[in-house]
Amino acid sequence: MQSVSSSTMPGTAPEQRFAHPHKVMLGLYLGAFLGMLSETSMNIALPNLVDAFGITTGTAQWMVVGYMLAIGVVLPCVGFLLKWVKAKTLVLFALGCFLVGSVLSAVAPVFSLVLIGRIIQGIGTGIVLPTMYAAIMRVFPLHLLGAANGVAGLVIMFAPVIGPTLAGILIGAFSWRAIFILFAVVAVLAIALTAAFFVTPIEQTQPKVDLISIVASVIGFGGLVAGVSLVADQGFSAMVIAFLVVGVVVLAFYAYRQLTIADPLLDLKALGISAFRTPAIMVTCSFACTLAIMYLVPQELQRGLGLSSTTAGMLMLPGGIANAIVAFVSGRLFDRYGAKVLVRIGAVVAIIGSLMFFAIGATTAAWIFIAAHVVFMIGIPMMQQSAQSAALKGLPRELAADGSTILNTMQQVVGAIGTAVATILLGAGQSSYTANGGTNAAEGFVNGSRYGYIFGLALVVISLVFSFFLHEKKSITVEEVDVTEGEARIVGETVVE
């Protein structure tokens, strides 16, 4: 006799239950891990790309921003795509894109082709991330959502644990191209696991296709992120202003259209639910802070402290380990305590870590950086995982796919903007140092990094403020029922063996 927990409430749609949910999710876990590995490990390779292709730091940042731009453009369409295409087919296509992009970047003779491959990778990641969280909402019962998100968070946050370190080792032993070869190998494994174990827990309702919304989504999100990103190299030129204006105006039109048509590309009604909207803002701010810091730190270690890419990667390992452990534990703590307490504790710890970064200088001892990085990486996942679980739990199941897409779109678009802002502030800090008579390039880079750390600190403070407006959805009552010979006596719920 096997015991199964029922999370069905009167009046809700039947819930499908899987006997081995983590096995079902293996391919998506690895795909999401690959996406985050790509997002974080590339930061440490930027100085090498600058030297290899003779480009500026502002141009090199497109390896980060272009990747997130592709994710941000694709993400709003994923909820709609899942209503038309089987999730398994879509995931296999996404992982195939990542494989093709990785191979192209690995063999590219010029930077433009490396960037194109990177953007193709972003398309794959943009599909995998929201699909994983939408599948989690259907594969796992609601009362175990925090623990499930904790496992997903552990998988994703394990990428920052090994990403910078592994990238540094590969660059030191071979070259930056070895990073893309690694991506290709992992992509092949993810494809195999998805083909073997993943099923399609998301129903296809096949709503009407609205081409106007698709075009508006691409132009709006693309224009906004591109405009902000180009400020670092071109300032507020006529072209940059045009990108920004077009992006904002088209996004406003896009949002209006989604709220007024019968079959929206992305159902924005989820944003009208405060139990989703408030934690979604907190997740977005904490994620943007993480990307900004992860963009600045590896470069500061190399350009500011004069360390090799291998050493820089090793110094980031303790913080990455702390990040992964806290991400996993936070999921389980969420099921017991909810998001409010965890977010506030995490925010305070992250603020302390952010302030510690200001103590780093060109001649700083390595242990000071490690301490700052570890403290910061303890606070951030405690905030982010708890808020994300609260956001997804605050949605009705019929909005799970759209809500997951909205959440991931907000993270990637604002994250791309945050990285661009960090780049702008880095340049401003360097210019300020030079204008005040500074001549040491390393000290100038450290000064510029501190400007970026102020931005990261502000994002954490915003998340802390929003935690006081968080209203969490109450947990449902869980009843234990018996399963005999593979058949469950659960009203409105199916057990899949």
KOLGU-419469 format. One record per atom (N, C-alpha, C): x, y, z. Coordinates in steps of 0.1 Angstrom, whole numbers, plus 2048, in hexadecimal, padded with zeros to 3 digits. Example, Ala and Ser with C-alpha at 12.3 -4.5 7.8 and 13.67 -1.06 7.14 Angstrom:
8847C784E/87B7D384E/8847DF84E/8807EA847/8897F5847/88180084F/
REM end
This chain:
8097F4800/800800800/80980C800/8068167F7/80E8227F6/80582E7F9/80B837801/804843806/80684E7FC/7FC8557F8/7FD8617EF/7F586C7F5/7FB8787F4/7F48847F9/7EB88A7EF/7DF88E7F3/7D68957EA/7D68A47EC/7D78AC7E2/7D78BA7E3/7CB8C07DC/7C18B87D9/7B68BC7D1/7AC8C47DA/7A78CF7D6/79D8D77DD/7908D67D6/7858D77DD/7788D87D6/7778E37CB/7728DF7C0/7718E97B5/77D8EB7AD/7888E57AF/7948E67A7/7958DC79D/79D8DF792/79F8D5788/7A68C978D/7A48BD786/7AB8B178A/7BA8B3789/7C18AE793/7D08AF793/7D68A278F/7DF8A2786/7E6896782/7F389478B/7F5888790/800885799/80987B792/81687D794/82087478E/82786D799/829860797/82F8577A1/83E85B7A3/84585F799/85386379A/855871793/85087B79A/850889793/85E88E790/86888B798/876890795/87C889789/87887D787/87D87677B/87787C76F/86A87F770/863886764/86A893761/86F89A76B/8758A7769/8848A8766/88A89C765/89989C764/89E8A4758/8988A274D/89D8A9741/89B8B8742/8908BD748/88E8CB74A/8978D1754/8998C975F/8A38CD769/8B18D0763/8B58C775B/8C38C8755/8C38D374B/8B78D5743/8B78E073A/8B78ED741/8B08EF74C/8B08FB753/8BE8FE759/8C48F375E/8D28F4764/8DB8F9759/8D98F474D/8E28F8742/8E090673E/8D390B73F/8D191973C/8D7922746/8D691F753/8DD92775D/8EC92675D/8F191A75A/8FF918758/90592174E/8FD922743/90292B738/90193973C/8F693D743/8F494B747/8FF950751/90494775A/90D94B764/91C949760/91F93E759/92D93B756/93394474C/92B94A743/930952739/93695F73E/93296474A/937970750/946970751/94B964755/95A963758/96296374B/95B960740/96295F733/96396D72C/95B977731/95A98372A/96898A727/97198B732/97E99172F/986989724/98497C723/98B974719/98697770B/97897970A/97297D6FD/97798B6F9/978994703/97D9A16FF/98B9A06F9/9939986FF/9A19976FA/9A198F6ED/9999856EC/99A97C6E0/9959836D3/98A98B6D5/9849926C9/9879A16C8/98E9A66D2/9919B56D1/9859BD6D2/97C9BA6DB/96F9C16DC/96F9C86EA/9659D16EC/9649D96F8/95C9D0702/95D9D570F/9559CE71A/9469CF717/9429DB712/9349DE70E/92F9D4704/9389D16FA/9349C86EF/9349BA6F5/93D9B66FD/93E9A9703/9329A670B/92C9B0712/9219AE71A/9159A8713/9159AA705/90A9A46FE/9099956FE/91498F702/914981704/90B97D710/909986719/900985724/8F298A721/8F299771C/8E699E71A/8DF99870E/8E6994703/8E098E6F7/8D99816FB/8E0979703/8DA96D708/8CD96F70F/8CD978718/8C197B720/8B6982717/8BB98A70D/8B1990704/8A99856FD/8B197B6F8/8AA9706F1/8A09696FA/8A4967706/89B961710/88F969712/891976714/88697F717/87C98170B/88197F6FF/8789806F3/8709736F2/8779686F5/87095B6F3/8669586FE/86A95C70A/862958716/85395B715/84F968711/84196B711/838962708/83F95B6FF/8389526F5/8369446FA/83E941705/83E933709/83192E70F/82A936717/81D93271C/81492F711/814937707/80B9346FB/8109286F3/81D9266F1/82291B6EA/81E90E6F1/81E90E6FE/81B902706/80C8FE704/804908700/7F69056FD/7F38FF6EF/7FE8FF6E7/7FD8FB6D9/8068EE6D7/8118EE6DD/81B8E46DA/81D8DB6E7/81F8CE6E5/8228C56F0/82F8CA6F7/82E8CA704/83A8CF70C/8468C8709/8458BB707/8518B3704/8578B76F7/84F8B96ED/8548BD6E0/85B8CB6E1/8558D46E8/85A8E16EA/8678E16F1/8688D96FC/8758D8703/8808D26FB/87D8C86F3/8878C26EA/88C8CC6E0/8838D46DB/8878DE6D1/8908E96D8/88C8EC6E4/8948F66EC/8A28F16EE/8A38E56F3/8B18DF6F5/8B98DD6E9/8B28DB6DE/8B88DA6D1/8BE8E86CD/8B78F26D0/8BC9006CD/8C89026D5/8C88FE6E2/8D49016EA/8E08F96E5/8DE8ED6E0/8E98E56DB/8EF8EC6CE/8E68F06C5/8EB8F76B9/8F29046BC/8EC90C6C5/8F39186C9/9009166CF/90290C6D7/90E9096DE/9199056D4/9158FC6CB/91F8F86C0/9239046B8/91A90C6B4/91D9186AC/9279216B3/9249246C0/92D92D6C7/93B9276C9/93B9196CB/9489136CE/9529146C2/94C9146B6/9559136AA/9559216A2/94E92B6A7/94D9386A0/95A93F69F/95E944693/96B94B691/96A959695/95E95F696/95C96D698/95296F6A3/95397B6AA/94A97D6B6/93C97D6B2/9389826A6/92A9836A3/9249756A2/92B96B69D/92695D69D/9259576AB/92E95B6B4/92E9566C1/92195C6C8/91E9686C5/91296F6CB/9059696C5/9059656B8/8F995F6B2/8F69526B9/90194A6BB/8FF93D6C1/8FA93F6D0/8FF9496D6/8FB94C6E4/8EC9506E4/8E79576DA/8D995B6DA/8D094F6D7/8D59466CE/8CE9396CC/8CD9316D9/8D79316E1/8D792B6EE/8CC9316F7/8CB93E6F6/8C19466FE/8B39416FA/8B093F6EE/8A393A6E9/89F92D6F1/8A99246F1/8A79176F8/8A4919707/8AC92170D/8AA92471C/89C92A71E/899934715/88C93B717/880932717/881926710/87691D70F/87791371B/88390F71F/88490572A/88090A737/88491673B/88291B749/87391B74C/86A923745/85C923749/855915748/85A90D73E/85490073C/8568F7748/8628F974E/8668F175A/85C8F4766/85A901768/852905773/843903771/83F904764/831900761/82F8F1763/8398E975F/8388DA761/8388D7770/8408DE778/8408DB786/8328DD78D/82B8E7788/81E8EA78D/8148DF78B/8178D6781/80E8CB77D/8138BE782/8208BC782/8268B0786/8268AD795/8278B879D/8288B77AB/81A8BD7B2/8168B77BD/80A8BC7C4/80D8CA7CA/8038D27CC/8058DF7D0/80B8E07DE/8088D77E7/80E8D87F4/81D8D57F4/8228CF7EA/8318CD7E8/8388D67DF/8318E17DB/8368EA7D1/8438F17D6/8448F47E3/8508FB7E8/85C8F17E7/85A8E47EB/8658DB7EB/8698D87DC/85F8D77D3/8628D57C5/86A8E17BF/8668ED7C2/86D8F97BE/87B8F97C4/87C8F47D0/88A8F37D7/8938EA7CF/88E8DF7CA/8968D67C2/89A8DD7B5/8908E37AF/8938EA7A2/89D8F67A5/89B8FC7B0/8A59077B3/8B39027B6/8B48F67BC/8C18F07BE/8C78ED7B1/8C08E77A8/8C58E479A/8CA8F0793/8C18FB793/8C590778C/8D090E793/8D090F7A1/8DA9167A8/8E790F7A9/8E79027A5/8F48FA7A5/8FC900799/8F690678F/8FE90C784/907917789/903920791/90C92A796/91792479F/9149187A5/91E9117AD/92A90E7A5/92890779A/933901792/93690A785/92C912781/92D91A775/93A922774/93C92C77C/94893477C/95592C77E/954923787/96091B78A/96491277E/95A90B779/95C90276E/96190A761/95A91675F/95E91E754/96D923755/970927761/97E92B764/988920761/985914765/98E909763/98F906754/98490674D/98490373F/98C90D737/98A91A73B/991924734/9A0923736/9A4920743/9B291E747/9B8913740/9B190773F/9B78FB739/9B68FB72A/9AB901724/9A9901716/9A790F710/99A91370F/99792070B/98892270D/98392E70B/97593170D/96C929704/9719236F9/96991B6F1/96590E6F8/96D909701/96A8FD708/95D8FE710/95A90A714/94D90C71C/941908713/94190C706/9369096FD/9368FA6FA/9428F46F9/9428E56F7/93B8DE702/93E8E370F/9378DD71A/9288DF71A/9248EB716/9158ED714/90F8E370A/9168E06FF/9118D76F5/90F8C96FB/9198C5703/9198B7709/90D8B6712/90B8C071B/9008C0724/8F38C071D/8F28C8712/8E58C970B/8E28BB705/8EB8B4700/8E98A66FB/8E389D706/8E889E712/8E389671D/8D589A721/8D28A7721/8C58AC724/8BB8A771A/8BF8A770D/8B68A2703/8B2894705/8BC88C708/8BA87D70A/8B187B716/8B3882721/8AA88072D/89C88572A/89A890723/88D895720/88688A717/88D88570D/88687B704/88386F70B/88A86B716/88885F71D/87D860727/87C86B72F/87486B73B/86987673B/86A881734/86088B735/85388872E/84888B735/83B88972F/83589772E/829898729/8238A5726/8188A8730/81B8AE73B/8108B1745/8088BD742/80B8C4737/8048D1734/7FB8CF729/7EE8D272B/7E48D0721/7E58DB715/7E18D6709/7E28DF6FD/7D38E46FA/7D18F06FD/7C38F66FA/7C28FC6EC/7CE8FF6E6/7CF9046D8/7C69116D6/7C991C6DD/7C29286DC/7C692F6CE/7BE9396CB/7C19406BE/7CF9476BF/7D69476B4/7E394D6B3/7E295C6B0/7E79646B8/7E79736B6/7F59786B2/7F79796A5/80497D69F/80898B6A4/7FE9946A6/8019A16AA/8089A16B8/8039996C1/8099986CE/8179926CD/8199886C5/8269826C3/83098D6BE/82C9946B4/83599F6AF/8389AA6B9/82D9AE6C0/82F9B86CA/8389B36D6/8379A76D9/83F9A16E4/84E9A26E0/85199E6D4/85F99E6CF/8649AC6CF/85D9B56C9/8619C36C7/8629CA6D5/8589C86DD/8589CF6EA/8639CB6F3/8649BE6F6/86E9B96FF/87C9BB6F9/87D9B86EC/88A9B96E6/88F9C86E5/8869D16E2/88A9DF6E1/88E9E56EF/8879E16F9/88A9E6707/8989E170B/89A9D470A/8A79CF70F/8B29D4707/8B09D46F9/8BB9D96F0/8BE9E76F3/8B49EF6F5/8B79FE6F8/8BFA00705/8BB9F9710/8C29FA71C/8D19F571B/8D29EA713/8DF9E4712/8E99ED70A/8E49F4700/8EC9FC6F7/8F1A096FE/8EBA0C709/8EFA19710/8FDA18714/902A0C718/90FA0A71D/91AA0E712/917A0B706/920A0E6FB/91DA1C6F4/911A1F6F3/90DA2B6EA/907A366F2/905A356FF/8FEA3F706/8F0A41701/8EAA4C705/8DCA4E700/8DBA556F2/8E0A4D6E9/8E0A516DB/8D1A516D5/8D0A566CA/8C2A566C3/8BDA486C2/8C6A3E6BE/8C2A316BC/8BEA2A6C9/8C6A2D6D3/8C2A276E0/8B5A2C6E5/8B3A396E4/8A6A3F6E9/89AA396E1/89DA376D4/892A316CB/88FA236D0/899A1B6D2/897A0D6D7/88EA0E6E4/892A166ED/88BA176FA/87DA1B6F9/87BA266F1/86DA2B6EF/864A206E8/869A1A6DD/862A106D6/85FA046DF/869A006E7/8679F56F0/85C9F86FA/85CA03701/852A0670B/844A08705/843A0F6FA/836A116F4/830A046EF/8389FB6E8/8339EF6E3/82F9E56EE/8379E56F9/8349DD705/8279E170B/8249EE70C/8179F3711/80C9EE708/80E9EF6FB/8049EA6F2/8029DB6F4/80D9D46F5/80C9C56F7/8049C1704/8079C870F/8009C571B/7F19C871A/7EE9D3713/7E09D7711/7D99CC709/7E09C86FF/7D99BE6F6/7D79B06FD/7E19AC706/7DF9A070D/7D49A0716/7D19AC71B/7C69AD725/7B89AF71F/7B89B1712/7AB9B470B/7A79AA700/7B09A16FC/7AC9976F2/7A898A6F8/7A09826F1/79B9766F6/7A596B6F9/7AF96A6F0/7B99606F1/7C79676F2/7CB96C6FD/7D89736FE/7E496A6FC/7EF96F6F7/7FB9686F6/800964704/7FF96E70D/80396C71B/7F8972724/7F296972C/7E796E735/7EC976740/7EB98373F/7F198C749/7E898E755/7DC986755/7D3987761/7DA98276E/7E597A76C/7EC975777/7F298177F/7F698C778/7FB99777F/7F199F787/7E599C785/7DA9A278D/7D899B79B/7DF99079C/7DE9887A9/7EA98C7B2/7E79937BD/7F19997C5/7FA98E7CB/7F59827CE/7FD9777D3/8079727C9/8059757BD/80F9727B2/81897F7AF/81198A7AE/8189967A9/82399B7B3/82099C7C0/82A9A17C9/8379987CA/83598B7CC/8429837CC/8499827BF/8419847B4/8479847A6/8519907A5/84D99B7AB/8569A77AB/8629A57B3/86099E7BE/86C99B7C7/8759917C0/8709877B9/87997E7B2/8809857A7/87A98E7A0/880995795/88B99E79A/8899A57A5/8949AE7AA/89F9A67AF/89D99B7B6/8A89937BB/8B098C7B0/8A99887A6/8AF98279A/8B898C793/8B3998791/8BA9A278A/8C79A6792/8C59A679F/8D19A97A8/8DB99E7A6/8D79927A6/8E09867A5/8E8987798/8E198A78D/8E898B780/8F199777F/8EE9A2785/8F69AE785/9039AB78D/9029A5799/90D9A17A1/91699779A/90F98C795/91798278E/91E987781/91999177B/91F998770/92C99F774/92B9A6780/9369AF784/9419A778B/93D99E793/94799779C/953990794/95098878B/95B981784/96498A77D/95E995777/96799F770/96F9A777A/9699AA786/9719B2790/97D9A9795/97A99C797/98599479B/991993792/98D994784/99899377A/99E9A0777/9959AA774/99A9B7770/99E9C077C/9979BE787/99A9C7793/9A49C179C/9A39B479F/9AD9AD7A8/9B89A67A1/9B79A6794/9C29A078C/9C399178D/9B898A790/9B997B791/9B6975783/9BA968782/9B8961776/9A995C776/9A495876A/997953769/995947772/99F93E772/99E93277A/99D935789/9A593E78E/9A594279C/9989497A0/993952797/987959799/97B94F79A/97B945791/97193B792/97193379F/97D92F7A4/97E9287B0/97A9307BC/97C93D7BC/9789467C7/9699477C8/9629457BD/9539467BD/94D9397C1/95492E7C2/94E9217C5/9489217D3/94E9267DE/9479257EB/93992C7EB/9389387E4/92C93F7E4/9219377DC/9269307D1/91D9287C9/91791D7D0/9209167D8/91B90B7E0/91190F7EA/91391B7F1/90A9207FA/8FD9237F3/8FD9297E7/8F192C7E0/8E99207DD/8EF9157D9/8E89097D5/8E19027E2/8E99027ED/8E38FC7F9/8D79047FE/8D99117FF/8CE919804/8C29197FB/8C49187ED/8B99177E4/8B190A7E7/8B78FF7E9/8B18F37EC/8A98F37FA/8B08F8804/8AA8F8811/89E902812/89F90D80A/89591780A/888912805/8889097FC/87C9037F6/8748FB801/87C8F4809/8758EC814/8718F5820/8798FF822/87590982D/868911829/86791381C/85B91A817/84E91381A/84E905818/8428FD81B/83F8FE82A/848901833/845902841/842910846/84A91A841/849927847/84393283D/84292E830/83D938827/849942822/84594B81A/84F954814/85496081C/84B966823/84D97382A/85A972832/85B96983B/866969844/87396683D/87395C833/87F95982C/884964823/87A96B81D/87F976814/88598181C/880984828/88598F830/89398B836/89497F83A/8A197B83F/8AB97B834/8A7975828/8B097581D/8B4983818/8AB98C818/8AE99A814/8B89A081D/8B799F82A/8C09A5833/8CE99F831/8CF991830/8DC98B82E/8E2990820/8DA991816/8DF995809/8E49A480A/8DD9AC811/8E19BA813/8EF9BB81A/8F19B2824/8FE9B282B/9099AD821/9069A3819/90F99F80F/9139A9805/9089B1800/90A9BB7F6/9149C67FC/9119CA809/91A9D480F/9289CF811/92A9C2813/9379BD814/93F9BE807/9399BE7FC/9409BF7EF/9479CC7EE/9429D67F5/9499E37F4/9579E37FB/9599D9803/9679D8809/9719D2800/96D9CD7F4/9769C77EB/97E9D27E3/98B9D17E3/9949DA7DC/99E9D27D3/9A79DA7CC/9B09D37C3/9BA9CB7CB/9BC9CD7D8/9C69C67DF/9BF9BE7EB/9B29BC7EA/9AB9B57F4/9AF9A67F5/9AF9A1801/9B2993803/9A698B7FE/9A997F7F9/99E9767F2/9939737FC/996971809/98C96C812/981977814/984984812/97A98E814/97098D809/97498A7FC/96B9887F1/96397C7F4/9699717F8/9629647FA/957966805/95A96D80F/95097081A/944978815/94798280D/93D98B808/9349837FE/93A97B7F6/9339737EC/92A9687F2/92F9617FC/928957803/91C95D80A/91D968812/91296E818/90797380E/90C979804/90297D7F9/8FB9717F4/9029667F1/8FC95B7EB/8F39527F4/8F4955801/8EB94F80A/8DD95780A/8DE96480A/8D296C80A/8CA96B7FE/8D096C7F2/8C996D7E5/8C09617E3/8C49547E4/8BB9497E1/8B09487EB/8B394C7F8/8A894C802/89D9557FE/8A09617F8/89696A7F3/88F9647E7/8979607DD/89295D7D0/88A9517D0/88F9467D6/8879397D6/87A93A7DD/87A9417E9/86E9437F1/86494B7E9/8689567E3/85F95F7DC/8599587D0/8629507C9/85D9497BD/85393E7C0/8559377CB/84B92D7CF/83E9347D3/83F93F7DA/8339477DE/82B94B7D1/8339507C7/82C9557BB/82594A7B4/82B93F7B2/8259347AB/81992E7B3/81B92D7C0/8109287C8/8049317C9/80693E7C6/7FB9477C6/7F29477BA/7F693E7B0/7EE93E7A4/7E59327A3/7D993479D/7D192879A/7D892078F/7D691378F/7DD90A786/7DB90D777/7D0913773/7CE916765/7D6922761/7DC92976A/7E5934767/7F4931769/7F692476C/804920770/80E922764/80A91E758/81492074D/81692F74A/80B93774A/80D945747/81494C753/81194875F/81894E76B/82794B76B/82A93F768/83893B767/83F94375C/839944751/83E94C745/84095B749/836960750/83796E754/84397075E/844967767/84E968771/85C96776B/85E95D762/86B95C75C/86E967752/86496C74B/866978742/86A98474A/864987755/86899275E/876990762/87A984766/88798276B/892985760/88F97F755/89998074A/89A98E744/88F994742/88F9A273C/8959AC746/8909AC752/8969B575C/8A49B175F/8A79A475F/8B59A0761/8BE9A5756/8BA9A474A/8C29AA73F/8C49B9740/8B99C0744/8BA9CE747/8C49D1753/8C39C875D/8CB9CA769/8DA9C8765/8DD9BE75D/8EB9BC758/8F09C8750/8E79CE748/8EB9D9740/8ED9E5749/8E59E7753/8E69F275C/8F39F1764/8F79E4768/9039E176F/90F9E5766/90E9E2759/9199E6750/91A9F574F/90F9FC74E/90FA0B74D/916A1075A/912A0B766/917A10772/926A0D774/92AA0176F/9389FD76F/940A08767/93BA0B75B/942A15753/942A2375A/937A26760/936A33767/940A34772/941A2977A/94AA29785/959A2A780/95CA24775/96AA24770/96DA3376B/963A39765/965A46760/966A5076B/95EA4E776/95FA57782/96DA56788/973A4A789/980A4778E/98AA4F786/989A4E779/993A55770/992A64771/985A69772/983A77772/988A7D77F/989A7578A/98EA7A796/99EA78797/9A4A7578C/9B3A7478C/9B8A6678E/9AFA5C78E/9B4A4E790/9BBA49783/9C6A42785/9CDA3C77A/9CFA2D77A/9CBA27785/9CCA18786/9C0A12780/9C2A0A775/9B6A0476F/9AF9FA778/9B79F3780/9B09E9789/9A89F0793/9AD9FA799/9A5A027A3/998A0879C/99AA0C790/98FA12788/984A08786/9889FB784/97E9F1782/9779ED78F/97E9ED79A/9789EB7A7/96E9F67AA/972A027A7/969A0E7AA/95CA0D7A2/95EA09795/952A0778D/9499FC792/94F9F1796/9479E679C/93F9EA7A8/9449F37B0/93D9F77BC/9309FF7B7/931A067AD/925A0D7A7/91AA037A4/91F9F879E/9159ED79B/9109E67A7/9189E57B2/9139DF7BE/9089E77C5/9099F47C3/8FE9FD7C9/8F19F97C3/8F19F77B6/8E59F37AE/8E09E67B4/8E89DC7B5/8E49CF7BB/8DE9D17C9/8E49D97D1/8DF9DB7DE/8D19E17DE/8CF9EB7D5/8C29F17D3/8B79E77D0/8BA9DD7C7/8B09D37C3/8AD9CA7CF/8B69C77D7/8B39BF7E3/8AA9C67ED/8AD9D37EF/8A49DB7F7/8969DC7F2/8949DD7E5/8879DD7DF/8809D07E2/8869C57E1/8809B87E4/87C9B87F3/8849BD7FC/8819BD80A/8749C580C/8739D1806/8689D9808/85B9D2803/85C9CB7F8/8509C47F3/84C9B97FB/8559B3803/8519A880C/8479AC816/8469B8819/83C9BD823/82E9BE81D/82D9BD810/8209BD809/81C9AF804/8239A5808/821998804/81599180B/80B98C803/800985809/800977803/80496D80B/805960806/7F8958806/7F894F7FC/7EC9467FA/7ED93B805/7E293980C/7E392F817/7E4921812/7EB91981A/7ED90B816/7E0903817/7DF8F980E/7D38F180E/7D48E5818/7C98DF81C/7C98D4825/7CD8C881D/7D68C0822/7DB8B481B/7D58A8822/7CE89F81B/7C9893820/7D088781B/7D287D823/7D987181F/7CF86681A/7D186080F/7C885680A/7D184A806/7CB83E804/7D2832801/7D282F7F2/7DD8297ED/7DE8247DF/7E08157E0/7D780E7DA/7D97FF7D9/7DA7FB7CB/7E47F47C8/7E77EE7BB/7E67F97B0/7EC8047B3/7EE80E7A8/7E18177A6/7D68157AE/7CA81D7AC/7C88267B8/7C68327B6/7C483C7C2/7B683F7C3/7B18407D0/7A48457D3/7A58537D7/7A785C7CC/7A886A7CE/79E8717C5/7968797CA/78B8807C2/79288A7B9/7908897AC/7958937A3/7A48937A1/7AB8887A4/7B98887A3/7BE87A79D/7C887A795/7CD86E78F/7DB86C793/7DE860796/7EC85C799/7F285578C/7FD85A788/80485577C/80F84C780/80F83F77E/819836782/824835777/
REM end
